[in-house]
Amino acid sequence: MDLNTALEVCDARTHSSWLPGDAWLGGGTYLFSEPQPHLRRLSWNRSHPAVMTSVRALVTAVETMLRAAAPTPTPGVRLECLGAAKLLREGRPVPLPPRQLEILALLALEPDGFTPEQLHAAVYGDRQVSANTLKADVSRLRRTTGGEITNRRYMLTGALSCDAVELLAAIAAGDATSALWLYRGPLLPGSDTPGVVEWRTYLDVGVRTVALASDRAEHAVVLGERVPDDIGVHEHALRLLPADDVRRSVVAARLHTALHT
């Protein structure tokens, strides 16, 4: 069996349904005699002690590979703005001031673009800032991105991937696993730009909603690490975790802290 395709090891008592790419671990050391390129999820039942040795070895192997695998640089231009902010071109960082990162994030999240007045309101709100200031910021950003922003209506024309846009798509699809993998933190957490604040709230609520709608405990456990003050997320995780799951102690501690802060 080639573990490079395995993305998850889960307890058969807790995962919701049998999916393409699932495989059942029946115990023993002889698991598969042929490569399984379609394999995505290994399922097991902790009520069978004979399976424990195999499962522990598989979990260790999968986690080690995931930590050791060097990420493949994303071709083209990529904006990462969840939990932090950076612009990458062919996998290499491109220095960009915070204001221009904010504008780029807003343009990425609004594929239909903005009129100059709309973008001015989204960036500066009610502050008395000259329209020429916005023009100068967009002009500098245009030079950085290779001229891939239109003039009369500010809109991205070139290919730009963005983690916040991918998160938005995962939320819309109800894909909790992808959403929580993408969600490393709030959108541009240090920004008070009105348009960014509005999108930040939208994405935060969306991630929370898909996690609470899921019947898989790991979704709530992972989100609870990102939002330690969210009592509802911790309570949901505890409702789903089996009584003997070792993660209960961590989640219970998070809940206690959230309740007393």
DOGUKOL-488623 format. One record per atom (N, C-alpha, C, O, CB): residue in three letters; x, y, z. Coordinates in steps of 0.02 Angstrom, whole numbers, plus 50000, padded with zeros to 5 digits. Glycine has a CB too. Example, Ala and Ser with C-alpha at 12.3 -4.5 7.8 and 13.67 -1.06 7.14 Angstrom:
# DOGUKOL-488623
ala506604971650390 ala506154977550390 ala506604983550390 ala507124983450423 ala505654977650452 ser506424988850354 ser506844994750357 ser506455000250394 ser506705005750402 ser507044997050286 
# end
This chain:
# DOGUKOL-488623
met500424994050000 met500005000050000 met500445006250000 met500925006650038 met499525000050061 asp500285011149957 asp500655017449954 asp500295022649997 asp499745024749981 asp500725019949881 leu500615024650053 leu500285029350099 leu500275036450073 leu499955040750103 leu500625029250165 asn500625037850018 asn500665044749994 asn499975047549975 asn499885053649974 asn501125045249934 thr499495043249960 thr498835045749941 thr498365046450000 thr497845049549993 thr498535041149891 ala498545043750059 ala498105043950117 ala498095050850147 ala498625053750161 ala498325038750169 leu497495053550157 leu497415060250185 leu497155060150256 leu497215065150292 leu496945064250142 glu496865054450279 glu496545054350344 glu496505047250371 glu496425042450333 glu495845057450340 val496555046650437 val496415040350472 val495865041750521 val495935046350563 val497065037350508 cys495315038050519 cys494745039750561 cys494435033550593 cys494525027950569 cys494215043550520 asp494075034750647 asp493725029550684 asp493075027850648 asp492685032350633 asp493585031750757 ala492955021550634 ala492355019550597 ala491715021250635 ala491185021950605 ala492365011950584 arg491775022050701 arg491175023650739 arg490965030950733 arg490405032750751 arg491285021950811 thr491415035150709 thr491265042350708 thr491215045250639 thr490895050450631 thr491785045950746 his491525042150586 his491465045450521 his490785044050491 his490495038650501 his492025042950472 ser490515049050454 ser489805049250437 ser489605044050386 ser489085040850395 ser489635055950411 ser489975043050333 ser489755038550280 ser490355035750243 ser490905038350247 ser489285042150231 trp490235030250206 trp490765027150167 trp490845031050102 trp490355032050066 trp490605019650153 leu491455033250087 leu491575037450029 leu492065034049981 leu492445029650002 leu491845044250050 pro492075036149917 pro492585033549871 pro493285035049898 pro493415040649921 pro492505036649801 gly493715030149897 gly494395031149923 gly494475028749994 gly495035028950021 gly494575038249919 asp493935026450027 asp493975023850095 asp494235016650093 asp494115012950045 asp493285024150130 ala494585014750145 ala494825007850152 ala494745005850225 ala494855009850270 ala495565007150128 trp494564999450236 trp494454996950304 trp495064993050327 trp495324988750291 trp493834992350306 leu495304994750387 leu495854991150417 leu495574985550460 leu495244986850510 leu496314995850459 gly495694979350440 gly495404973750476 gly495864970850529 gly495664966250565 gly495214968450428 gly496474973450534 gly496934970850585 gly497494966950554 gly497464965050495 gly496554966550634 gly498014965650594 gly498584961850569 gly499074966350533 gly498974972350527 gly498354956150524 thr499604963250508 thr500124967150475 thr500054966950400 thr500344971150365 thr500804964650495 tyr499674962150373 tyr499584961650301 tyr498944965550283 tyr498394962950293 tyr499544954150278 leu499024971650256 leu498454975950244 leu498224975750171 leu497644974450157 leu498624982950263 phe498694977050126 phe498524977050055 phe499104973750017 phe499684974850032 phe498394984250028 ser498934969649968 ser499444966249930 ser499654969949868 ser500164968549838 ser499214959349911 glu499234974949847 glu499374978749787 glu499344986149803 glu499024988149852 glu498884976849731 pro499664990349762 pro499604997649772 pro498874999849767 pro498484996849730 pro500035001449720 gln498695004949805 gln498015007549805 gln498035015049789 gln497975019049835 gln497665006149874 pro498115016949726 pro498195024049709 pro497585028249724 pro497625034449729 pro498375024749637 his497005024949731 his496385028649744 his496285030149819 his495825033749837 his495795024849718 leu496715027349862 leu496605027649934 leu496625034849959 leu497085038649943 leu497135023449970 arg496125036749999 arg496105043350028 arg496015043050104 arg496295047250140 arg495555047449997 arg495625038350129 arg495465038250201 arg495485031050227 arg495195026550198 arg494765041350214 leu495845030150283 leu495885023650316 leu495395023550374 leu495405028050416 leu496605022050340 ser494965018450376 ser494465018050428 ser494595012150474 ser494805006850451 ser493765017450397 trp494485013150538 trp494625007850586 trp494135008450644 trp493785013450651 trp495365008150611 asn494125003250686 asn493695003250744 asn494115001750805 asn494404996350811 asn493114998150737 arg494145006450851 arg494585005550909 arg494345000250957 arg494684998551006 arg494655012050946 ser493754997450944 ser493524991950988 ser493894985450973 ser493814980651010 ser492774990950980 his494294985350920 his494684979350903 his495414980550922 his495774983950885 his494614977550828 pro495654977850978 pro496344979051000 pro496864976950949 pro497404979750947 pro496474975551065 ala496704971950907 ala497194969550859 ala497384974750808 ala497904974350776 ala496944963350825 val496954979650800 val497074984750748 val497534990250773 val497834993850733 val496414987750725 met497594991050839 met497934996850867 met498654997750843 met498845003350825 met497934996450941 thr499044992450841 thr499744992950820 thr499784995450748 thr500184999950733 thr500094986250826 ser499374992550704 ser499394994650634 ser499175001850626 ser499485005650589 ser498944990150592 val498655003850662 val498405010650656 val498915015750680 val499035020750647 val497755011450695 arg499215014350738 arg499715018950764 arg500285019850716 arg500525025450705 arg499975016550832 ala500515014350686 ala501055014750638 ala500855018750576 ala501245022750550 ala501285007750617 leu500235017750552 leu499995021250494 leu499915028750508 leu500115032950467 leu499335018350470 val499635030350565 val499555037450583 val500225040850586 val500305046350559 val499185038150650 thr500705037750618 thr501375040650623 thr501685041650554 thr501985046750541 thr501825036250666 ala501605036650511 ala501885037150444 ala501575042650404 ala501925046550371 ala501815030550407 val500905043150406 val500555048350368 val500755055250393 val500905059750353 val499795047350372 glu500735056250460 glu500905062750488 glu501625064750472 glu501765070550458 glu500795062750563 thr502085059950475 thr502785061350459 thr502865063650387 thr503225068450373 thr503215055250472 met502515060250341 met502555062150271 met502275069050259 met502545072950220 met502195057050227 leu501715070650292 leu501415077150283 leu501865082750308 leu501905088050278 leu500735077450318 arg502205081450365 arg502665086550392 arg503285087350349 arg503535092850340 arg502865084850463 ala503525081850321 ala504155081950285 ala504085084250213 ala504565086750183 ala504475075250286 ala503475083450185 ala503385085150114 ala503475092650103 ala503125096650134 ala502695082850090 ala503925094350059 ala504025101450042 ala503465103649996 ala503345100349945 ala504725102550009 pro503125109250012 pro502575111449969 pro502825113549900 pro503355116649894 pro502215117250002 thr502445111849849 thr502625113749782 thr502435121049772 thr501865122949784 thr502265109249730 pro502905125249750 pro502745132249739 pro502155133049691 pro502135129849639 pro503355136049713 thr501685137449710 thr501115138649667 thr501335142849608 thr501615148149617 thr500555142249706 pro501195140549546 pro501395144549488 pro500995150949485 pro500425151249507 pro501315140549424 gly501305156049455 gly500965162449448 gly500965166449512 gly501415165849553 gly500255161349425 val500445170649519 val500395175149576 val499895172449626 val499335170549606 val500205182349553 arg500075172249690 arg499625169749742 arg499625174549801 arg500155176749824 arg499825162749765 leu499025176149825 leu498935180249884 leu498695175849941 leu498185172449936 leu498435185949870 glu499065175949996 glu498865172450057 glu498705177650110 glu499145181550129 glu499425167450081 cys498095177750133 cys497885183050178 cys497465180650237 cys497135184550270 cys497495188250140 leu497475174150250 leu497125171350308 leu497615170050364 leu498055165750358 leu496755164950288 gly497545173650419 gly497995173050476 gly498625177050469 gly498955178550519 gly498165165950486 ala498815178750409 ala499405182750394 ala499305185650324 ala498765184950295 ala500075178450398 ala499815188950298 ala499735191850231 ala500395191650194 ala500905194050219 ala499475199050236 lys500375188850134 lys500965188950091 lys500765187750019 lys500285184050005 lys501495183750114 leu501135190749975 leu501035189849904 leu501615185849877 leu502195187349891 leu500965196549866 leu501475180649838 leu501985176249810 leu501955176449734 leu501415176349704 leu501905169049837 arg502525176549703 arg502565175749630 arg503035169949616 arg503625170149634 arg502825182349596 glu502765164849584 glu503135158649572 glu503435155849637 glu503985153149638 glu503695159849521 gly503045156549692 gly503245153849756 gly503715158249796 gly503905156449851 gly503565147449746 arg503905164049769 arg504375168449803 arg504005174649829 arg503585177349794 arg504955170549756 pro504165176849891 pro503825182649920 pro503945189049879 pro504495190249854 pro504055183749991 val503415193049873 val503455199549840 val503285204749893 val502725204849919 val502965200049779 pro503755209249911 pro503615214349962 pro503045218849940 pro503025221249883 pro504245218549977 leu502575219949985 leu501995224149970 leu501755227350034 leu501665223850084 leu501435219949936 pro501635233950034 pro501385237250095 pro500695234650115 pro500325232150072 pro501355244850084 pro500515235250178 pro499865232750202 pro499275235450163 pro498805231750147 pro499785234350275 arg499275241950148 arg498705244850113 arg498595241550045 arg498025240150026 arg498805252350103 gln499135240250010 gln499065237149944 gln498855229749949 gln498515227249906 gln499715237749905 leu499075226450002 leu498825219650015 leu498075219650027 leu497715215150005 leu499195216450074 glu497845224650064 glu497125225250077 glu496735226250012 glu496225222950000 glu496985231050126 ile496975230849970 ile496635232149907 ile496635225849863 ile496135224249832 ile496985237949869 leu497195222349861 leu497245216349820 leu496765210949846 leu496445207449806 leu497965213649820 ala496705210249911 ala496245205349940 ala495515207049921 ala495125202649904 ala496315205050016 leu495345213449925 leu494665215549908 leu494525214249834 leu493975211949817 leu494565222949923 leu495005215649791 leu494905214349720 leu494835206849705 leu494445204849662 leu495495217249679 ala495215202749742 ala495175195549732 ala494495192849753 ala494215188349721 ala495725191949771 leu494225195549807 leu493585193149834 leu492985195949796 leu492425193449804 leu493535195049906 glu493085201049755 glu492545204049715 glu492735203449641 glu492995208149613 glu492425211549735 pro492605197649610 pro492825196649541 pro492515201549491 pro492805202749438 pro492655189749519 asp491935204449508 asp491635209449464 asp491935216349473 asp491775220949435 asp490885209749476 gly492365217149522 gly492725223349530 gly492335228849565 gly491775227749589 gly492955225849465 phe492635234749566 phe492355240649600 phe492385246649554 phe492835247349513 phe492735242049666 thr491905251049561 thr491995257749534 thr492505261249579 thr492605259049636 thr491315261749530 pro492825266649556 pro493285270149600 pro492955272349665 pro493275272049718 pro493565276249564 glu492325274449662 glu491985276649722 glu491855270849770 glu491925271549831 glu491315280049703 gln491675265149743 gln491545259249785 gln492185256949820 gln492185255349879 gln491255253549744 leu492735256749782 leu493365254549813 leu493605259649864 leu493875257649916 leu493905253549758 his493515265949851 his493705271149899 his493325270149965 his493625270550019 his493555278249871 ala492665268749960 ala492275267650021 ala492485261250056 ala492505261050118 ala491525267250004 ala492655255950018 ala492855249550048 ala493525250150083 ala493655246650132 ala492885244149995 val493965254450058 val494635255050086 val494665260350141 val494965259150193 val495145256750030 tyr494355266150130 tyr494445271750176 tyr493825273250218 tyr493865276950266 tyr494635277850138 gly493245270450199 gly492645271850237 gly492465279150235 gly492455282150181 gly492725269650309 asp492305282050294 asp492105289050298 asp492695293850305 asp492595299850310 asp491635290050356 arg493295291250305 arg493875295550314 arg493965300150253 arg493835298150196 arg494515291450324 gln494175306150266 gln494285311050213 gln494965309750180 gln495475312450200 gln494255318350242 val494945305650129 val495555303750093 val495445305450020 val494935303749991 val495725296250102 ser495935308649990 ser495875310749921 ser495815304749874 ser496115299449886 ser496475314949901 ala495425305649821 ala495365300349770 ala496045298949738 ala496165293449714 ala494855302349716 asn496475304049737 asn497135303049707 asn497565298249748 asn498005294849721 asn497505309849701 thr497425297849813 thr497795293049855 thr497635285949834 thr498085281749829 thr497625294149930 leu496995284649822 leu496795277949800 leu497095276549731 leu497335270949719 leu496025277349797 lys497075281349686 lys497365280449620 lys498105278649624 lys498345274249588 lys497275286649577 ala498455281949670 ala499175280649678 ala499285273649705 ala499745270149683 ala499495285949725 asp498875271549754 asp498945264849782 asp498815259549728 asp499175254649723 asp498455263849841 val498285260549689 val498115255749637 val498665255649583 val498825250449556 val497435257349605 ser498935261549568 ser499465261849517 ser500085258049540 ser500375254349500 ser499655269149504 arg500275258649603 arg500845254849629 arg500695247449629 arg501125243349612 arg501025257249700 leu500085245649647 leu499885238649647 leu499875235849576 leu500055230049565 leu499185237849680 arg499675239949529 arg499665237749459 arg500375236149435 arg500475231249399 arg499345243249414 arg500845240149455 arg501535238849436 arg501785232349467 arg502145228549435 arg501995244649456 thr501585231149528 thr501805225049563 thr501515218749531 thr501845213649526 thr501615225349636 thr500885219149510 thr500545213249483 thr500615212749407 thr500325208249377 thr499805213449501 gly501005217149377 gly501115216749305 gly500565219749264 gly500435217449208 gly501205209649285 gly500225224849290 gly499715228349252 gly499055224549246 gly498685225749199 gly499965229849185 glu498915220149293 glu498325215849287 glu497725218549325 glu497325214749353 glu498485208849312 ile497645225249327 ile497075228449357 ile496805233549306 ile497175237849282 ile497255231949425 thr496165233049291 thr495875237549241 thr495825244649269 thr495885245749329 thr495185235049219 asn495715249449223 asn495755256549242 asn495085259449266 asn495025261449324 asn495995260449184 arg494595259649223 arg493985263249239 arg493575259749293 arg493285263049337 arg493555264149177 arg493565253349290 arg493275249349345 arg493825244949371 arg494105240849334 arg492655245149320 tyr493985245749434 tyr494545242049463 tyr494365234649468 tyr493925232749507 tyr494745244949531 met494705230649429 met494555223449425 met495185219749406 met495575221949364 met493985222149374 leu495275213849437 leu495845209649419 leu495715206249352 leu495175203349341 leu495985204349474 thr496205206549308 thr496135203249242 thr496605197249235 thr496495192949193 thr496275208249186 gly497135197049274 gly497605191449270 gly497425185849318 gly497005186649362 gly498305193849283 ala497765180249309 ala497655174449353 ala497995175649419 ala498605176449423 ala497915167949320 leu497595175849472 leu497865176649540 leu497485171849585 leu496875172349591 leu497795183949565 ser497845167249618 ser497515162849665 ser497545165949735 ser498005169749750 ser497855155849666 cys497055164449775 cys497005167749841 cys496675162849890 cys496145160049875 cys496595174349836 asp496975162049948 asp496705157349997 asp496015159450021 asp495595155150036 asp497175156650055 ala495885165950027 ala495235168250050 ala494685166649999 ala494125164950018 ala495245175750064 val494855167249935 val494375165449882 val494235157949883 val493655155849875 val494635167549812 glu494745153949894 glu494655146649899 glu494235144849960 glu493825140249957 glu495345143149902 leu494345148450015 leu493945147250075 leu493215149050061 leu492765145350082 leu494215151450134 leu493095154550027 leu492415156550011 leu492065151149970 leu491475149649982 leu492425163249972 ala492415148149922 ala492125142849881 ala491975136649923 ala491465133349914 ala492605141049823 ala492435134949970 ala492325129050013 ala491715130150058 ala491325125450069 ala492945127650055 ile491635136150084 ile491055137650125 ile490415137050084 ile489925134050107 ile491105144850155 ala490425139750024 ala489825139449981 ala489645132249964 ala489055130649956 ala489955143449916 ala490145127949959 ala490015120949943 ala489855116750005 ala489695110849999 ala490615117949908 gly489905119750064 gly489795115950126 gly490355110950139 gly490245106050174 gly489145112250122 asp490945112250112 asp491515107750119 asp491915109650181 asp492385113650178 asp491975108050054 ala491735106650238 ala492045108450301 ala492785106550303 ala493185110350330 ala491675105050358 thr492955100850275 thr493655098650276 thr494105103550240 thr494625105550268 thr493725091750245 ser493925105650180 ser494335110450143 ser494325117250177 ser494845120550180 ser494075111050071 ala493745119350202 ala493705125850235 ala494165126250295 ala494505131350305 ala492985127250256 leu494175121050335 leu494595121150396 leu495325120250380 leu495755122650417 leu494365115850444 trp495475116950325 trp496175116450303 trp496425123250281 trp497005125050294 trp496255111250246 leu496005127050247 leu496195133650222 leu496215138950277 leu496605143550274 leu495725135750167 tyr495775138150327 tyr495685143450376 tyr496245143250429 tyr496205139650478 tyr495005142750411 arg496755147150416 arg497315147550464 arg497225153350513 arg497625154250558 arg497975148350427 gly496695157150503 gly496555162850547 gly496125167850509 gly495965166750451 gly497205166150571 pro495925173250543 pro495495178250511 pro495825181650451 pro496435181650444 pro495295183450563 leu495415184550409 leu495655188250352 leu496025194450374 leu495745198650410 leu495075190150306 leu496655195150354 leu497075200950369 leu496925203550439 leu496655209050447 leu496955206650316 pro497105199650490 pro496875201150559 pro497075207950586 pro496745210550631 pro497145195950604 gly497595211050560 gly497795217650585 gly497465223450551 gly497595229250569 gly498525218350579 ser497035222150503 ser496735227450462 ser496075229950492 ser495665226050517 ser496615224950392 asp495985236650489 asp495345239550508 asp494995242750448 asp494535246650455 asp495435244750563 thr495225240950388 thr494925243350326 thr494205240850322 thr494085234850329 thr495335241150264 pro493705245250311 pro493005243250314 pro492835237150271 pro492485232650294 pro492565248850294 gly493065237050209 gly492905231450166 gly493205224950190 gly492895219650185 gly493135232750096 val493805225350217 val494135219350245 val493775216850307 val493675210850315 val494875220850262 val493575221450350 val493215219550411 val492565215950394 val492385211050426 val493065225750455 glu492215218550343 glu491585215350322 glu491695208350296 glu491335203650314 glu491245219650268 trp492205207450253 trp492355200850227 trp492615196250282 trp492465190250282 trp492875201350171 arg493005198950329 arg493265194850384 arg492695191750423 arg492705185850438 arg493715199150431 thr492205195850440 thr491625193350477 thr491255188050438 thr491045182950465 thr491155199150495 tyr491165189250373 tyr490805184550330 tyr491155177750329 tyr490835172650337 tyr490745187350259 leu491805177750320 leu492185171550316 leu492205167950384 leu492135161850387 leu492895172850292 asp492285171750438 asp492295168750505 asp491635165250520 asp491625159550544 asp492445174150558 val491085168650505 val490425165750517 val490325159650472 val490035154650494 val489865170950505 gly490545160050410 gly490465154450364 gly490835148250386 gly490565142750384 gly490705156450296 val491455149050408 val491855143350432 val491525140250494 val491475134150500 val492575145550449 arg491305144550539 arg490985142050600 arg490355138150583 arg490215132950613 arg490825147850648 thr489975140650536 thr489345137450518 thr489455130450488 thr489105125750506 thr488965141750468 val489935129850442 val490055123250412 val490335118350463 val490195112350460 val490525123850351 ala490745120950510 ala491025116450562 ala490475113950608 ala490465108050626 ala491565120150602 leu490015118350628 leu489485116350674 leu488965111950639 leu488605108150672 leu489145122550704 ala488915112550573 ala488455108250535 ala488735101350523 ala488365096750504 ala488275111550469 ser489385100450534 ser489705094050522 ser489605089250580 ser489565091350638 ser490455095050509 asp489545082850564 asp489495077750617 asp490165074350629 asp490195069050660 asp488965072550599 arg490705077450605 arg491375074750616 arg491725078850670 arg491825084850661 arg491795074750549 ala491895075650724 ala492175079150782 ala492805083050765 ala492925088350792 ala492315074250837 glu493225080250720 glu493855083550706 glu493775090550677 glu494215094750685 glu494265079350658 his493205091850644 his493095098550617 his493035103650674 his493345108950672 his492465098650573 ala492635101950724 ala492555106550781 ala493195106950822 ala493355112250849 ala491975104250825 val493565101450828 val494185101450866 val494695106150833 val495025110050866 val494475094250872 val494765105550767 val495235109850731 val495035117150735 val495455121450748 val495285107650657 leu494395118650725 leu494175125650728 leu494265128350799 leu494435134250807 leu493445126250707 gly494165124150849 gly494245126450918 gly494955128750933 gly495065133050975 gly494065120950966 glu495435125950897 glu496135128250905 glu496215135250877 glu496615139150903 glu496615123350872 arg495855136750823 arg495905143350790 arg495505148750828 arg495705154550829 arg495665142850718 val494945146550858 val494515151450893 val494415149150964 val493875146750982 val493825152150856 pro494925149851007 pro494895147051075 pro494355150051119 pro494165147051170 pro495555147951108 asp494085155951101 asp493575159051143 asp492865157051124 asp492385159351156 asp493645166551139 asp492785152851074 asp492125151051050 asp491845145151089 asp492015139451075 asp492145149450974 ile491425146551137 ile491135141451181 ile490735136351141 ile490775130351153 ile490705144651235 gly490335138751093 gly489905134351054 gly490295129151014 gly490065123451008 gly489485138351007 val490865131050988 val491275126350949 val491545120750995 val491535114950976 val491865130050915 his491775122651054 his492045117551101 his491485112851125 his491595106851131 his492375121051162 glu490905115651138 glu490345111451160 glu490135106551105 glu489975100851118 glu489745115851182 his490155108951043 his489975104550987 his490485098850981 his490305093050969 his489945108550921 ala491125100550989 ala491645095350986 ala491545090051040 ala491605084151026 ala492345098550993 leu491385092251101 leu491295087451155 leu490675083051144 leu490675077251164 leu491225091151222 arg490165085751112 arg489575081651097 arg489735076051048 arg489445070551051 arg489005085951069 leu490215077351003 leu490365072550950 leu490925067650969 leu490945062050943 leu490555076150888 leu491375069651013 leu491945065351030 leu491725059451073 leu491335060351120 leu492485069351066 pro491955053351057 pro491805047551099 pro492075048551170 pro492555052351180 pro492095041151069 ala491775045251218 ala491955046251289 ala492685044651302 ala492985047451348 ala491515042051333 asp492975039951263 asp493665037951276 asp494165041351229 asp494745039251226 asp493725030451270 asp493945046351192 asp494395049751146 asp494875054251184 asp494655058351225 asp493995053851093 val495525053551172 val496015057351210 val495965064851198 val496225068751238 val496715054951192 arg495645066851143 arg495595074051129 arg495095077551174 arg495085083651177 arg495395075051057 arg494675073751209 arg494175076851252 arg494495081251306 arg494225086451323 arg493745071551285 ser495065079151332 ser495385083051386 ser495605089851360 ser495525094851395 ser495985079151415 val495875090051300 val496085096351271 val495485100851258 val495495106751275 val496475095251205 val494965098051228 val494375102051213 val494035104451277 val493815110151280 val493875097951170 ala494005100151328 ala493715102151392 ala494105107951423 ala493815112451453 ala493685096151440 ala494765107651417 ala495175113051444 ala495055119551406 ala495015124951436 ala495915111151440 arg494985119051340 arg494815125151301 arg494155128051322 arg494085134151330 arg494805123551227 leu493655123651331 leu492995126051352 leu493025129351420 leu492725134651430 leu492495120151353 his493375126251467 his493435129251534 his493745136251530 his493515140951562 his493855124651580 thr494275136751490 thr494615143251483 thr494145148451452 thr494115154151474 thr495245142651440 ala493775146351400 ala493325150951367 ala492765153251413 ala492545159051410 ala493025147651306 leu492535148751457 leu491995150551503 leu492215155251558 leu491805158751587 leu491705144251533 his492865155351572 his493115159151630 his493565164951609 his493965167351649 his493495154651677 thr493505167151548 thr493885172951526 thr493425178251499 thr493645183651478 thr494405171051472 
# end
